[in-house]
Amino acid sequence: MRVLCVFPAAMPSSNSRPPACLALVALFLALLLHLSLSSQAGDRRPLPVDRAPGLKEKTLILLDVSTKNPVRTVNENFLSLQLDPSIIHDGWLDFLSSKRLVTLARGLSPAFLRFGGKRTDFLQFQNLRNPAKSRGGPGPDYYLKNYEDEPNNYRTMHGRAVNGSQLGKDYIQLKSLLQPIRIYSRASLYGPNIGRPRKNVIALLDGFMKVAGSTVDAVTWQHCYIDGRVVKVMDFLKTRLLDTLSDQIRKIQKVVNTYTPGKKIWLEGVVTTSAGGTNNLSDSYAAGFLWLNTLGMLANQGIDVVIRHSFFDHGYNHLVDQNFNPLPDYWLSLLYKRLIGPKVLAVHVAGLQRKPRPGRVIRDKLRIYAHCTNHHNHNYVRGSITLFIINLHRSRKKIKLAGTLRDKLVHQYLLQPYGQEGLKSKSVQLNGQPLVMVDDGTLPELKPRPLRAGRTLVIPPVTMGFYVVKNVHALACRYR
């Protein structure tokens, strides 16, 4: 409703306004007051109030990073890969020479390449110069074959069990057999590659570490998040599921540090779902939440290396499918390799609430990790910092950079699903542009979206992204 009064230009004062117009204005004000009181009686919600000029909207998160010293430093090959022996058994080995596959593998270098899995039993490791053969005893092939994966499951797979002490003795014997052979004399030995650390598995690890803890170069175990036969897309967004890994890390570290404090620990085989994975889920965008959180959590808790099972052609947990097409987790891994360095930084968050409680505002659904930016990336000077953020909320979240990060230029690499399938999509877009290979020998350019200095970071719902904070001159990141 509008009331329009037209005042003659020659009228010099308010006293000379037409009485009829003043009466009309008074009537309008009375009516407006009546409507306001009636509305408040029936609806107690407050009416919208305009903000005073200069009053800024509150931001959900204030974020700062400790830049003087790293809290952890992981291996340069932290994100590494595994190939399953099934590629030999199924006749796929020749495809490893594919130009397209080689290009995709080169994109994830540097990395360790583990060749192993449960289908290793058909393989035979032979060395004609093995001195153990001439003495009539078992050679390295015996130990390499029989202690490949998850010794805690031997009773189920082979009908006999092995205890940790005997396993440790066998590792010591294997080490002694390898050392006299020139090509193996400096080889590293990793084990025991146990499964999920339940009570019986922890007992096996305890016996192994007591006997052979100083023999292995790193202690290894495997992790699987969920049963692939019953998985649903919403499972990948459950914070309880994401946090199961943290408890396992603590259990492994407790045993290892009891016998060999400071010994390196590797997660030598991680998959999102068991039973080979689930089509349209474990190879989809949704599975990336588990994978990126795994990378952040492992580095933050001091695990030296994580080996992704599998790079190519194993169920639906792989990074590259049988047609050599990179899947969402491949692009996520590529961004991680390009942007994330081995030095881990401490993150400090505080919510702008009535009673600020540092860290509580994230409620586990907004996960923030920070590293020094990869010093091999020549687009950024040493001293830059890279954040990677997972937003599991169904609403967007705002983050204001504070402290040492305040008023710095930021490059955004926002990864979202591409196409009509949403979280089930096998294609992704980076800052709104779909990611596809240029040709068999060329990966696409990973173009950032520059954000002006001081701008609030807006994280869309159910997404993940990387944010490079430029020119921070972080002391922890300026030197190797």
C-alpha positions, 0 to 999 in steps of 0.5 A: 500500500502506498499513500501519495500526497502532492504538495504545491511547490510554492507552499512554504511550510508544513503548516500550509499543507492541505487539511485533507492530505494530513487527515489522509496521512493520519488515517494511513498511520492508524491503519498501519499500526492496527495491522502491525499489532494484529500480525504480532498477535497471530505470528510471534516471528520478528519482522525483518530489520535492516542492518545498520550501515557498516555492520558486517554479517557474522561468519561461521568460522574464523580460521588460522594456521600455525606457520612457525613449525609443522606438526608432522612431516610425512613422506614425499611419496605419501600418496602411493599406489597399488596394482593388483596381481589380477592384471597378470592373471586376467591378461591385462599386463600388456595394457600397462604400456598404454600411453594414456595409462602411463600419462595418468600414472605419471600425473601421480608421481612421485609415488611408491608402487606396491604390487600385491593383493589377495590374488598373489597366491598364483605368483612365484618369486624365483631367483636362480642365484638364491643360495638358500636353494642349495641348502635345501631350505626355503628361499625368499620366494617361500616367505614372499609368497606366504606372507603377502596379505593379512596374516590374521586371516590365514585360518579363514583362507588356508585352514591354519593360523600363524601367531605374531612371534612365528611371523616375526621369526620368518621376517628375520629369516627373510631379511637374512636370505635377502641380504647376501643377494646383491640386488636385494641387499639394500631392499627395504622390508615392510610388514606385517600388513595386518587387517583391521586391528581387532583384539586378536589382530592387536595380539598378533601385532604385539607378538610380531613387534616384540620379535621383529620390530627392528627388522622391518623398515615400516609397520604396515596394515590395511583398512576397509571402511564398509562392506561393499555389499550393503553400501548406500550413497549416504554412507559416504557422508556419515561422520562416524564412518569417517572417524573409524580410521582415527581409532585404528591409527591410535591402536596401531601406534600404541603397539608400535611405540611400545617396542620401537618408538618412532618407527614409521607406519604405513597404511599399505592398502586402503579401500572405501568398500570391501567385496571389490567395491560397489558399482556406481558408488565406490567409484563415484564422487561421493566416495571422494569424501572418504578418500580425501578425509583419509589423506588428511587424517593419516597425515595429521596423525603421523602416518608416513605413507598411504597406498591406494588400492587400486590404481587400475582395474580392481573391482570398483575401488580403482582410480582408473577404470577398464577403459582408461578413464580417470574417475573422481578419486583420480582427479582428487588425487591429482589435485592433492599431488599438485598442491599438497606438500609433506609438511602438516600444519596445525589448524585453529578454528573458532565460531562466532557464537554467543560463547565462542568455543574453539573447534566445536562449531565444526561438529565434525561435518566441516573438516579442515586440513592444512599443509605447506603448498607443494614446493615442486609447484612452481605456480606458488612461492615457498611459504604458501599454504594449502587448505583442503576442506570437506563440507558434509553439511547440506548448507553452504558454510562461510570461512573467514581467514584470520591471523597470518592468513588474513587479507591474503590472496587465495586460489580456489580449486573447488571440486564438484560432481558433473552431470545429472547423477549428482553424488553418484556421478563418475565425472567431476568439474573443477571451478565449474569446468568439467575435467577430461583429458586433452588427449592420451598424452596430456592431462588438463590444466588445473586452473584455479579461481582467484579470490580477492584478498580478504574475501570470505570463503564460501563452501557449497553444501556437500563438496570438497575443495583446495584453497591455496593461500598465497604469499603467507611467507610461512616459516615452516614452509620456506625450507625443506 
